[in-house]
Amino acid sequence: MRRVRDLSSAGFRIVLELEVRRVLCRTCGTVKRERLDFLADNPRFTRRFAFYVGRRCRQASIRDVAKELKLDWDTVKTLEMQYMRAQIERAGAPGPQAIGIDEISIRKGHSYRIVVSDLVRRRPIWFGGEDRSEASMAQFYDWLGAQKSGKIKLAVMDMWKPFRNVTKDKAPQAAILFDKFHIVRHLGDALDKVRKAEYARLSGKDRRFIKGQKYTLLSRHENLTLDGKRSLELLLAANKRLNTAYLLKETFGQLWDYRREGWARRFFDNWRASLKWQRLKPYERFADMIDRHWDGIAAYCKPENKVSLGFVEGLNNKIRVFQRRAYGLRDEEYLRLKVLSCMLPPL
């Protein structure tokens, strides 16, 4: 006889009592227990109860779910891992045509893991590696196989050289596209360096327009509140160099709207020429970086490469949310399952 916990009903906890047969195998001479498909991997719970626990863990921490269902913390974690494995199994083997490559930090001390996503099906498909080196990136293509790697048409990544080198070697037919959010972040860093330089150059009351306005400058104008727009107007009127830097930052976004590489290149050359005599060294370094990586930026002009690049950033935000909720995840297998199932529909 075995007691198995099932889904609660009308506020009552339901426990099933059932007989489980033990069979003596005539071939190997060992005693084997009857396998029941409706039971979870943990035989003290039904499969549907395990899936209920897994669905709850998508919105809440393991500790909260354990407290709610009066279960042990380790039991909830085991049931959730079964649920996530079932989600990944139902999603099937990936055969991506467009992939997004990024790294996430799993702990302090520059400890990274690589996340590869299918940009068409909008879900992560691989999590692994020991760092963000070429050897770790090659593990993904070895896992995917040469046949499926040969079908990749587009690879979106940041400007990290090892990712680019391995992709060119393992999937030479794929167009490489640099993530525009990563590029815009570099431009935002350049603007912030100009802001800090201006704050250091000024003194006394002249600093009051710059102090505390970092995120006002870095935000898009249409995303600012009314007070933010007023503060930005005062700041730009008071400081000519920041006014120039801000306008250059806002106009650079036009680069992503072009459909032909020639027009995009002409726009960038004109944008770069406007830096002359402006004494904006961070912007000049940013323009040099764009020039060195132009091939990966120009690829965005082709219609076949117009994919949703915001998915990779959204995935990173989602990963950071459940890392924060768990105060860091030390079990790497659990983290891997969490990443691979976070965009999949519930069972």
Phi, psi and omega in degrees: 000140179225142176257125186234129180278134179240182178298142178287159180216129177054035179084359180257139176282127183260128177235126179267139172250126183213158178266135177242123183281147173243125190243133175274117181281123181286338182283308184258349177077013179254160178267126181241147182265143180298135180262126180249123186294335183276000177267151176284176175300325169276109190292359178271003181222149176282161181295321181290331175291320177299319180291327175295318177298318179298319179294322179295325182288348175288335181250343186226165179283162179300319181298318180292320179293320178298320179291320181294317184263001179058053179237163175287148182302314181295326179295316179298317180298317179297317180293321178294321179295323175297318179299315182293322177297322178294322177299312183295321179295320180292329180293335176085172181287135182281150172218069192287150172254333176227125183240151173244131183244129179208166176239152176234149177271127182260344175195171180292156178098027178058046175259112188240156169228151183264136176242126177245133184239151171270110186284342178278311179276352175057058175204146174291142184238346181209140178221123181174200186087167177256343180197205177245039181272175178296321180297319179291320179294324179295335179299326179296312182293327175294321178292320182288325181097152184295323183295312180288327177296327179289349180263356179287126182257337184214135176232117180259130183205173171277187187271027179285122189298317180302322178298317182293318182296315182292321179296319177297327182281315187271333180223068186296339181281348185279136172283136181261126182234127179276136183298122184291333178293325177293320180292316179296327177296321176297320178295320177297322177296321178297318178296320180294324177295322176296318179299316180295321179296320178292322178295320179290329182287324183273172178208162175065223184291340181293341181280344190295335180284334184269326186299128177077012184252019182303305185285340173294320179288321186281338182284153173290147187299321182289345180268354182281149173284174180298318178295322179296320178294323178293318179296320179295320180296318178294319181296313182292329177288332184272338186226111185292320183293320176292327177298315179296315181297321181292317180296322178294322178295318181291320183284338182297332180299342179295338182303326185280355183269348185283145180259351180231140184296323182299317179292322178297319180294321178297319178299314182295319179298319178293321179297317180293322180295330180290349177283345183298134180070006182271345180057046177247079184301318178300325178289324178295319177294323177296318179296322177297320179296318178297319180296321180292331184249029188298322183302319180286344177268320180295337180299337180291342181288338183283134183301325182290347180259009181278085177247165180284107182276349180286346183297318182297318178295320178297321178296317179299319178296320180294320178296317179296327180296309183282341170292318178293320182296328181265005183054041181093138180248115184267337178277108187290328178294320177296318178297319179300313179295322181296318180293313185290337183256355189293337180255003182274151179291151180292154178277000000 
